[in-house]
Amino acid sequence: MFSAKTRMKAIAMAGAAFGLGLAGAAQAGVVVASSGPSASQYPKGKKLEDNDRIVLKDGDSVTILDSKGTRVLSGPGTRVVGARGAPNRAKFAMLTRQRSATRARTGAVRGGDGTTLTNSNIWNVDTSISGTMCLADPSLVRLWRPTKDGVATYSITAPSGGTVNVLFDEGDTDAPWDTQLLPLSEEVEYTIRGPGGVPESKVSFIVLETPPNEPEELAAVLIDKGCTSQLDLLASTLAMPQG
């Protein structure tokens, strides 16, 4: 039998452990951009806890991304990292959803009325940007073009000389890359060419074995792998209203 003193000690220890668990569960954010005199103190990729305070000087700007979204903290003054509000799960889920490699019409796309089209999926390969691209599933690769007007054929060429064509129908902003005709390899630079005077882009790929399912964790991985354009898309899509 345990004595009353022993039981009280056990309860106290359990309470302390529970408290540590809550503290450990505090959602960390990650710095996705910074500028100004204090930029070196808050480099891209730095992780911060919700209850952290950062001291900013005149001209400082630090962009932080966490489960609630992306927000910009500007100086001068002391700012609390954590933001109020519920985690922005819906936007993140839509942005990172795994789509079939088969063709799918994107009826929700807007454009042609003066608005700018935006890539709606972080795993789509933006044909207008060169650089490193992180992939969740190399068998479900889709190209994205920044217009939905007209039928267009884009070509993807590997260093070996192998080429595959990707057809965009009228109204389509994304179309599948047939990886059976041209298999995708990591850390190999592919050249993407569009019709007419569309500038070509050069893209290489890194496959993520287990893509993180939290925005701040995915942001940290994208920073580590050098997938800059996807980091920018993630940050802009999850931007919180300023005010």
URGIQUI-V813276 format. One record per backbone hydrogen bond with DSSP energy under -0.5 kcal/mol. NH is the residue of the N-H (numbers start at 1). CO is the residue of the C=O. Records with the same first field share a line. If there is no record, write none. Layout:
# URGIQUI-V813276
NH->CO  CO
This chain:
# URGIQUI-V813276
7->3
8->4
9->5
10->6
11->7
12->8
13->9
14->10
15->11
16->12
17->13
18->14
19->15
20->16
21->17
22->18
23->19
24->20
25->21
26->23
29->48
30->65
31->46
32->63
33->63
35->61
39->36
41->38
42->38  39
45->31
46->43
48->29
50->27
52->49
54->79
56->54  77
60->57
61->35
62->73
63->33
64->62  71
65->30
66->69
69->66
70->238
71->64
73->62  71
74->72
75->60
76->56
77->56
79->54
81->52
82->50
88->67
89->87
92->88
93->89
94->90
95->91
96->92
97->94
99->97
107->105
109->106
112->115
122->95
124->121
125->142
126->124
127->125  144
129->126
131->202
132->226
133->204
135->206
140->137
143->175
144->125
145->173
152->168
154->166
155->193
156->164
157->191
158->162
161->158
164->156
166->154
168->152  166
169->167
171->148
172->169
175->143
177->141
178->176
179->177
181->178
182->178
187->205
188->185
190->188  203
191->157
192->190  201
193->155  191
194->198
198->195
201->192
203->190
204->131
206->133
208->135
209->207
218->214
219->215
220->216
221->217
222->218
223->219
224->220
225->221
226->222  223
227->222
228->226
231->227
232->228
233->229
234->230
235->231
236->232
237->233
238->234
239->236
240->70
